[in-house]
Structure formats: C-alpha cells, structure tokens
Amino acid sequence: MHVELTIRRIPAEQQCMVCFQKYHPAQREVACPHCGARGAKVISGEEFFLESTEEK
Ligand SMILES: [Zn+2]
C-alpha cells in the first residue's frame, strides 16, 4: 500500500492590535508592517491541513 501525505498550509491573516491593520505574516511571528508593533491577533488560517491519500 502506498500512502502519500500532503501538508497544505493556509496563509494566516493577522490583525494588529495597535493600528488594526490586517496583514499576512510571512513567518509565524512578525511585527506589524504598518506600525511595527508585535502581538497581533490571528484572525484566520492558523491551521495546517494534513491530507492523506491512499492508493491501493
Ligand atoms: Zn500595526
């Protein structure tokens, strides 16, 4: 049995708690590109989807 695993990363969207601008961080922890503040709130997409495909 051959099993293939595919990890799909969903681009995260964060919102700065200081200037309330939304942005997509390139890395997990990144400063706000608008004002440089840290500690943004993650709005969506902080998931890694693990897909498995089984071929018989
Ligand atoms: Zn900001």
PDB file of the backbone (N, CA, C, O) and the ligand in Angstrom, with CONECT records:
HET     ZN  A 101       1
ATOM      1  N   MET A   1       0.851  -1.195   0.000  1.00  0.00           N
ATOM      2  CA  MET A   1       0.000   0.000   0.000  1.00  0.00           C
ATOM      3  C   MET A   1       0.890   1.249   0.000  1.00  0.00           C
ATOM      4  O   MET A   1       1.853   1.356   0.759  1.00  0.00           O
ATOM      5  N   HIS A   2       0.542   2.148  -0.846  1.00  0.00           N
ATOM      6  CA  HIS A   2       1.325   3.373  -0.960  1.00  0.00           C
ATOM      7  C   HIS A   2       0.535   4.538  -0.365  1.00  0.00           C
ATOM      8  O   HIS A   2      -0.611   4.783  -0.743  1.00  0.00           O
ATOM      9  N   VAL A   3       1.153   5.241   0.557  1.00  0.00           N
ATOM     10  CA  VAL A   3       0.464   6.350   1.220  1.00  0.00           C
ATOM     11  C   VAL A   3       1.223   7.643   0.962  1.00  0.00           C
ATOM     12  O   VAL A   3       2.431   7.738   1.177  1.00  0.00           O
ATOM     13  N   GLU A   4       0.486   8.616   0.500  1.00  0.00           N
ATOM     14  CA  GLU A   4       1.102   9.923   0.299  1.00  0.00           C
ATOM     15  C   GLU A   4       0.507  10.925   1.281  1.00  0.00           C
ATOM     16  O   GLU A   4      -0.705  10.988   1.489  1.00  0.00           O
ATOM     17  N   LEU A   5       1.389  11.691   1.864  1.00  0.00           N
ATOM     18  CA  LEU A   5       0.922  12.715   2.792  1.00  0.00           C
ATOM     19  C   LEU A   5       1.194  14.087   2.204  1.00  0.00           C
ATOM     20  O   LEU A   5       2.283  14.372   1.706  1.00  0.00           O
ATOM     21  N   THR A   6       0.199  14.906   2.275  1.00  0.00           N
ATOM     22  CA  THR A   6       0.347  16.262   1.766  1.00  0.00           C
ATOM     23  C   THR A   6      -0.035  17.244   2.864  1.00  0.00           C
ATOM     24  O   THR A   6      -1.129  17.176   3.424  1.00  0.00           O
ATOM     25  N   ILE A   7       0.870  18.144   3.158  1.00  0.00           N
ATOM     26  CA  ILE A   7       0.573  19.174   4.154  1.00  0.00           C
ATOM     27  C   ILE A   7       0.302  20.481   3.424  1.00  0.00           C
ATOM     28  O   ILE A   7       1.149  21.018   2.710  1.00  0.00           O
ATOM     29  N   ARG A   8      -0.879  20.954   3.630  1.00  0.00           N
ATOM     30  CA  ARG A   8      -1.257  22.207   2.972  1.00  0.00           C
ATOM     31  C   ARG A   8      -1.303  23.316   4.010  1.00  0.00           C
ATOM     32  O   ARG A   8      -1.990  23.210   5.026  1.00  0.00           O
ATOM     33  N   ARG A   9      -0.582  24.347   3.745  1.00  0.00           N
ATOM     34  CA  ARG A   9      -0.555  25.453   4.690  1.00  0.00           C
ATOM     35  C   ARG A   9      -1.509  26.539   4.240  1.00  0.00           C
ATOM     36  O   ARG A   9      -1.477  26.986   3.094  1.00  0.00           O
ATOM     37  N   ILE A  10      -2.350  26.950   5.156  1.00  0.00           N
ATOM     38  CA  ILE A  10      -3.282  28.027   4.851  1.00  0.00           C
ATOM     39  C   ILE A  10      -2.641  29.351   5.270  1.00  0.00           C
ATOM     40  O   ILE A  10      -2.209  29.500   6.413  1.00  0.00           O
ATOM     41  N   PRO A  11      -2.581  30.291   4.364  1.00  0.00           N
ATOM     42  CA  PRO A  11      -1.988  31.581   4.698  1.00  0.00           C
ATOM     43  C   PRO A  11      -2.731  32.245   5.848  1.00  0.00           C
ATOM     44  O   PRO A  11      -3.950  32.408   5.802  1.00  0.00           O
ATOM     45  N   ALA A  12      -1.991  32.622   6.869  1.00  0.00           N
ATOM     46  CA  ALA A  12      -2.617  33.214   8.042  1.00  0.00           C
ATOM     47  C   ALA A  12      -2.906  34.691   7.816  1.00  0.00           C
ATOM     48  O   ALA A  12      -2.219  35.379   7.062  1.00  0.00           O
ATOM     49  N   GLU A  13      -3.936  35.142   8.492  1.00  0.00           N
ATOM     50  CA  GLU A  13      -4.237  36.563   8.455  1.00  0.00           C
ATOM     51  C   GLU A  13      -4.227  37.085   9.877  1.00  0.00           C
ATOM     52  O   GLU A  13      -4.871  36.530  10.767  1.00  0.00           O
ATOM     53  N   GLN A  14      -3.503  38.135  10.068  1.00  0.00           N
ATOM     54  CA  GLN A  14      -3.426  38.719  11.400  1.00  0.00           C
ATOM     55  C   GLN A  14      -3.913  40.150  11.371  1.00  0.00           C
ATOM     56  O   GLN A  14      -3.902  40.826  10.342  1.00  0.00           O
ATOM     57  N   GLN A  15      -4.342  40.586  12.548  1.00  0.00           N
ATOM     58  CA  GLN A  15      -4.753  41.980  12.670  1.00  0.00           C
ATOM     59  C   GLN A  15      -3.974  42.614  13.808  1.00  0.00           C
ATOM     60  O   GLN A  15      -3.956  42.101  14.927  1.00  0.00           O
ATOM     61  N   CYS A  16      -3.342  43.717  13.515  1.00  0.00           N
ATOM     62  CA  CYS A  16      -2.565  44.427  14.516  1.00  0.00           C
ATOM     63  C   CYS A  16      -3.489  45.007  15.571  1.00  0.00           C
ATOM     64  O   CYS A  16      -4.533  45.581  15.261  1.00  0.00           O
ATOM     65  N   MET A  17      -3.078  44.845  16.846  1.00  0.00           N
ATOM     66  CA  MET A  17      -3.918  45.340  17.925  1.00  0.00           C
ATOM     67  C   MET A  17      -3.675  46.820  18.204  1.00  0.00           C
ATOM     68  O   MET A  17      -4.357  47.428  19.029  1.00  0.00           O
ATOM     69  N   VAL A  18      -2.708  47.384  17.517  1.00  0.00           N
ATOM     70  CA  VAL A  18      -2.378  48.787  17.733  1.00  0.00           C
ATOM     71  C   VAL A  18      -3.020  49.668  16.665  1.00  0.00           C
ATOM     72  O   VAL A  18      -3.708  50.641  16.971  1.00  0.00           O
ATOM     73  N   CYS A  19      -2.781  49.306  15.407  1.00  0.00           N
ATOM     74  CA  CYS A  19      -3.296  50.146  14.325  1.00  0.00           C
ATOM     75  C   CYS A  19      -4.450  49.460  13.585  1.00  0.00           C
ATOM     76  O   CYS A  19      -5.055  50.039  12.683  1.00  0.00           O
ATOM     77  N   PHE A  20      -4.746  48.208  13.985  1.00  0.00           N
ATOM     78  CA  PHE A  20      -5.885  47.455  13.461  1.00  0.00           C
ATOM     79  C   PHE A  20      -5.803  47.195  11.964  1.00  0.00           C
ATOM     80  O   PHE A  20      -6.820  46.980  11.304  1.00  0.00           O
ATOM     81  N   GLN A  21      -4.597  47.216  11.441  1.00  0.00           N
ATOM     82  CA  GLN A  21      -4.405  46.862  10.043  1.00  0.00           C
ATOM     83  C   GLN A  21      -4.310  45.343   9.925  1.00  0.00           C
ATOM     84  O   GLN A  21      -3.743  44.680  10.793  1.00  0.00           O
ATOM     85  N   LYS A  22      -4.854  44.812   8.875  1.00  0.00           N
ATOM     86  CA  LYS A  22      -4.754  43.376   8.642  1.00  0.00           C
ATOM     87  C   LYS A  22      -3.622  43.088   7.674  1.00  0.00           C
ATOM     88  O   LYS A  22      -3.391  43.826   6.716  1.00  0.00           O
ATOM     89  N   TYR A  23      -2.919  41.993   7.948  1.00  0.00           N
ATOM     90  CA  TYR A  23      -1.811  41.630   7.070  1.00  0.00           C
ATOM     91  C   TYR A  23      -1.554  40.142   7.151  1.00  0.00           C
ATOM     92  O   TYR A  23      -2.012  39.456   8.064  1.00  0.00           O
ATOM     93  N   HIS A  24      -0.814  39.666   6.176  1.00  0.00           N
ATOM     94  CA  HIS A  24      -0.461  38.253   6.124  1.00  0.00           C
ATOM     95  C   HIS A  24       1.015  38.109   6.462  1.00  0.00           C
ATOM     96  O   HIS A  24       1.874  38.456   5.651  1.00  0.00           O
ATOM     97  N   PRO A  25       1.313  37.606   7.640  1.00  0.00           N
ATOM     98  CA  PRO A  25       2.714  37.475   8.041  1.00  0.00           C
ATOM     99  C   PRO A  25       3.424  36.386   7.256  1.00  0.00           C
ATOM    100  O   PRO A  25       2.868  35.318   7.000  1.00  0.00           O
ATOM    101  N   ALA A  26       4.650  36.676   6.884  1.00  0.00           N
ATOM    102  CA  ALA A  26       5.425  35.684   6.139  1.00  0.00           C
ATOM    103  C   ALA A  26       5.896  34.568   7.054  1.00  0.00           C
ATOM    104  O   ALA A  26       6.043  33.421   6.633  1.00  0.00           O
ATOM    105  N   GLN A  27       6.130  34.918   8.302  1.00  0.00           N
ATOM    106  CA  GLN A  27       6.545  33.922   9.276  1.00  0.00           C
ATOM    107  C   GLN A  27       5.562  33.926  10.430  1.00  0.00           C
ATOM    108  O   GLN A  27       4.614  34.709  10.479  1.00  0.00           O
ATOM    109  N   ARG A  28       5.831  33.011  11.361  1.00  0.00           N
ATOM    110  CA  ARG A  28       4.861  32.863  12.441  1.00  0.00           C
ATOM    111  C   ARG A  28       4.775  34.109  13.306  1.00  0.00           C
ATOM    112  O   ARG A  28       3.686  34.554  13.669  1.00  0.00           O
ATOM    113  N   GLU A  29       5.918  34.660  13.627  1.00  0.00           N
ATOM    114  CA  GLU A  29       5.894  35.832  14.481  1.00  0.00           C
ATOM    115  C   GLU A  29       6.568  36.969  13.750  1.00  0.00           C
ATOM    116  O   GLU A  29       7.763  36.917  13.463  1.00  0.00           O
ATOM    117  N   VAL A  30       5.822  37.962  13.460  1.00  0.00           N
ATOM    118  CA  VAL A  30       6.371  39.063  12.687  1.00  0.00           C
ATOM    119  C   VAL A  30       5.729  40.357  13.184  1.00  0.00           C
ATOM    120  O   VAL A  30       4.576  40.385  13.615  1.00  0.00           O
ATOM    121  N   ALA A  31       6.509  41.406  13.107  1.00  0.00           N
ATOM    122  CA  ALA A  31       5.983  42.687  13.542  1.00  0.00           C
ATOM    123  C   ALA A  31       5.026  43.250  12.497  1.00  0.00           C
ATOM    124  O   ALA A  31       5.087  42.904  11.318  1.00  0.00           O
ATOM    125  N   CYS A  32       4.165  44.104  12.953  1.00  0.00           N
ATOM    126  CA  CYS A  32       3.199  44.723  12.052  1.00  0.00           C
ATOM    127  C   CYS A  32       3.933  45.546  11.001  1.00  0.00           C
ATOM    128  O   CYS A  32       4.757  46.391  11.350  1.00  0.00           O
ATOM    129  N   PRO A  33       3.651  45.315   9.724  1.00  0.00           N
ATOM    130  CA  PRO A  33       4.336  46.058   8.664  1.00  0.00           C
ATOM    131  C   PRO A  33       3.918  47.522   8.618  1.00  0.00           C
ATOM    132  O   PRO A  33       4.560  48.336   7.954  1.00  0.00           O
ATOM    133  N   HIS A  34       2.851  47.851   9.319  1.00  0.00           N
ATOM    134  CA  HIS A  34       2.343  49.221   9.252  1.00  0.00           C
ATOM    135  C   HIS A  34       2.910  50.091  10.379  1.00  0.00           C
ATOM    136  O   HIS A  34       3.301  51.237  10.153  1.00  0.00           O
ATOM    137  N   CYS A  35       2.949  49.534  11.593  1.00  0.00           N
ATOM    138  CA  CYS A  35       3.408  50.339  12.724  1.00  0.00           C
ATOM    139  C   CYS A  35       4.532  49.672  13.496  1.00  0.00           C
ATOM    140  O   CYS A  35       5.125  50.292  14.379  1.00  0.00           O
ATOM    141  N   GLY A  36       4.837  48.417  13.182  1.00  0.00           N
ATOM    142  CA  GLY A  36       5.972  47.748  13.819  1.00  0.00           C
ATOM    143  C   GLY A  36       5.640  47.094  15.154  1.00  0.00           C
ATOM    144  O   GLY A  36       6.529  46.562  15.819  1.00  0.00           O
ATOM    145  N   ALA A  37       4.387  47.126  15.548  1.00  0.00           N
ATOM    146  CA  ALA A  37       4.004  46.532  16.825  1.00  0.00           C
ATOM    147  C   ALA A  37       3.931  45.015  16.721  1.00  0.00           C
ATOM    148  O   ALA A  37       3.679  44.462  15.651  1.00  0.00           O
ATOM    149  N   ARG A  38       4.156  44.357  17.848  1.00  0.00           N
ATOM    150  CA  ARG A  38       4.045  42.903  17.888  1.00  0.00           C
ATOM    151  C   ARG A  38       2.804  42.510  18.683  1.00  0.00           C
ATOM    152  O   ARG A  38       2.159  43.338  19.327  1.00  0.00           O
ATOM    153  N   GLY A  39       2.500  41.238  18.615  1.00  0.00           N
ATOM    154  CA  GLY A  39       1.353  40.758  19.378  1.00  0.00           C
ATOM    155  C   GLY A  39       0.063  40.906  18.608  1.00  0.00           C
ATOM    156  O   GLY A  39      -0.972  41.243  19.184  1.00  0.00           O
ATOM    157  N   ALA A  40       0.111  40.658  17.315  1.00  0.00           N
ATOM    158  CA  ALA A  40      -1.090  40.762  16.518  1.00  0.00           C
ATOM    159  C   ALA A  40      -2.019  39.595  16.810  1.00  0.00           C
ATOM    160  O   ALA A  40      -1.593  38.528  17.252  1.00  0.00           O
ATOM    161  N   LYS A  41      -3.267  39.823  16.559  1.00  0.00           N
ATOM    162  CA  LYS A  41      -4.267  38.801  16.791  1.00  0.00           C
ATOM    163  C   LYS A  41      -4.492  38.012  15.504  1.00  0.00           C
ATOM    164  O   LYS A  41      -4.686  38.579  14.428  1.00  0.00           O
ATOM    165  N   VAL A  42      -4.461  36.705  15.645  1.00  0.00           N
ATOM    166  CA  VAL A  42      -4.661  35.856  14.477  1.00  0.00           C
ATOM    167  C   VAL A  42      -6.146  35.770  14.156  1.00  0.00           C
ATOM    168  O   VAL A  42      -6.948  35.345  14.988  1.00  0.00           O
ATOM    169  N   ILE A  43      -6.497  36.171  12.968  1.00  0.00           N
ATOM    170  CA  ILE A  43      -7.902  36.171  12.576  1.00  0.00           C
ATOM    171  C   ILE A  43      -8.296  34.825  11.992  1.00  0.00           C
ATOM    172  O   ILE A  43      -9.310  34.240  12.372  1.00  0.00           O
ATOM    173  N   SER A  44      -7.491  34.350  11.075  1.00  0.00           N
ATOM    174  CA  SER A  44      -7.847  33.088  10.430  1.00  0.00           C
ATOM    175  C   SER A  44      -6.619  32.422   9.847  1.00  0.00           C
ATOM    176  O   SER A  44      -5.578  33.048   9.652  1.00  0.00           O
ATOM    177  N   GLY A  45      -6.763  31.161   9.580  1.00  0.00           N
ATOM    178  CA  GLY A  45      -5.758  30.453   8.795  1.00  0.00           C
ATOM    179  C   GLY A  45      -4.557  29.977   9.573  1.00  0.00           C
ATOM    180  O   GLY A  45      -3.487  29.798   8.991  1.00  0.00           O
ATOM    181  N   GLU A  46      -4.694  29.764  10.875  1.00  0.00           N
ATOM    182  CA  GLU A  46      -3.540  29.285  11.629  1.00  0.00           C
ATOM    183  C   GLU A  46      -3.521  27.762  11.661  1.00  0.00           C
ATOM    184  O   GLU A  46      -3.128  27.153  12.655  1.00  0.00           O
ATOM    185  N   GLU A  47      -3.937  27.178  10.589  1.00  0.00           N
ATOM    186  CA  GLU A  47      -4.025  25.719  10.593  1.00  0.00           C
ATOM    187  C   GLU A  47      -3.164  25.102   9.503  1.00  0.00           C
ATOM    188  O   GLU A  47      -2.924  25.682   8.445  1.00  0.00           O
ATOM    189  N   PHE A  48      -2.724  23.921   9.811  1.00  0.00           N
ATOM    190  CA  PHE A  48      -2.045  23.126   8.810  1.00  0.00           C
ATOM    191  C   PHE A  48      -2.922  21.920   8.517  1.00  0.00           C
ATOM    192  O   PHE A  48      -3.232  21.134   9.412  1.00  0.00           O
ATOM    193  N   PHE A  49      -3.304  21.785   7.306  1.00  0.00           N
ATOM    194  CA  PHE A  49      -4.146  20.663   6.961  1.00  0.00           C
ATOM    195  C   PHE A  49      -3.285  19.491   6.496  1.00  0.00           C
ATOM    196  O   PHE A  49      -2.433  19.621   5.616  1.00  0.00           O
ATOM    197  N   LEU A  50      -3.535  18.373   7.106  1.00  0.00           N
ATOM    198  CA  LEU A  50      -2.807  17.177   6.740  1.00  0.00           C
ATOM    199  C   LEU A  50      -3.724  16.283   5.926  1.00  0.00           C
ATOM    200  O   LEU A  50      -4.711  15.739   6.422  1.00  0.00           O
ATOM    201  N   GLU A  51      -3.371  16.157   4.687  1.00  0.00           N
ATOM    202  CA  GLU A  51      -4.190  15.324   3.808  1.00  0.00           C
ATOM    203  C   GLU A  51      -3.462  14.016   3.543  1.00  0.00           C
ATOM    204  O   GLU A  51      -2.254  13.984   3.310  1.00  0.00           O
ATOM    205  N   SER A  52      -4.201  12.987   3.586  1.00  0.00           N
ATOM    206  CA  SER A  52      -3.605  11.686   3.284  1.00  0.00           C
ATOM    207  C   SER A  52      -4.329  11.060   2.100  1.00  0.00           C
ATOM    208  O   SER A  52      -5.557  11.053   2.014  1.00  0.00           O
ATOM    209  N   THR A  53      -3.545  10.556   1.230  1.00  0.00           N
ATOM    210  CA  THR A  53      -4.109   9.888   0.055  1.00  0.00           C
ATOM    211  C   THR A  53      -3.610   8.457   0.010  1.00  0.00           C
ATOM    212  O   THR A  53      -2.406   8.202  -0.030  1.00  0.00           O
ATOM    213  N   GLU A  54      -4.522   7.561   0.016  1.00  0.00           N
ATOM    214  CA  GLU A  54      -4.138   6.148  -0.023  1.00  0.00           C
ATOM    215  C   GLU A  54      -4.409   5.579  -1.395  1.00  0.00           C
ATOM    216  O   GLU A  54      -5.505   5.694  -1.942  1.00  0.00           O
ATOM    217  N   GLU A  55      -3.395   4.974  -1.923  1.00  0.00           N
ATOM    218  CA  GLU A  55      -3.554   4.322  -3.219  1.00  0.00           C
ATOM    219  C   GLU A  55      -3.390   2.825  -3.045  1.00  0.00           C
ATOM    220  O   GLU A  55      -2.406   2.357  -2.474  1.00  0.00           O
ATOM    221  N   LYS A  56      -4.333   2.105  -3.528  1.00  0.00           N
ATOM    222  CA  LYS A  56      -4.282   0.662  -3.361  1.00  0.00           C
ATOM    223  C   LYS A  56      -3.616   0.012  -4.587  1.00  0.00           C
ATOM    224  O   LYS A  56      -3.477  -1.210  -4.639  1.00  0.00           O
TER     225      LYS A  56
HETATM  226 ZN    ZN A 101       0.142  47.915  13.437  1.00  0.00          ZN2+
END
